[in-house]
Amino acid sequence: MRLPFISRRRHETAVRVATAAIWHFVEQAEDQTTAELGRRLDAEYALTDARKELDRERAKRERLKTYMVRMHTARYEQRIGRLRRAVAAERAQAAAYRREIRQLTDRLFDACGYQGEPLLPAARATLGIEDAKEES
């Protein structure tokens, strides 16, 4: 059986072509690996950025929530304090009016000589508590 003749030049050319093809495949594989790694890194960076943004938004929300609770609580406490003071002032004024009315009524009854019995019509007329129906 006769083997094909391969010259040294053809052999070197074949080796160069095979080497170039292998390096081409190696570069293609490296490019794909690099691209995949780049996509993964981009995804990881995007995920990291998204997590950072989420953390920033959560921190803003918590600060805003704390601010709103603090401000509204303080504002409501101020309102409640003003309302309590107003109610206390109204109660004090009503008590003062009741005392004054009681004192004036006692003076009036003392001036009329009231001793606890029912008022006579003359005393009622003097006090001005005569009903319009009775006068008619």
Secondary structure, DSSP 8 states (H G I E B T S, - for coil): -------HHHHHHHHHHHHHHHHHHHHHHHHHHHHHHHHHHHHHHHHHHHHHHHHHHHHHHHHHHHHHHHHHHHHHHHHHHHHHHHHHHHHHHHHHHHHHHHHHHHHHHHHHT--SS---HHHHHHHT---HHHH-
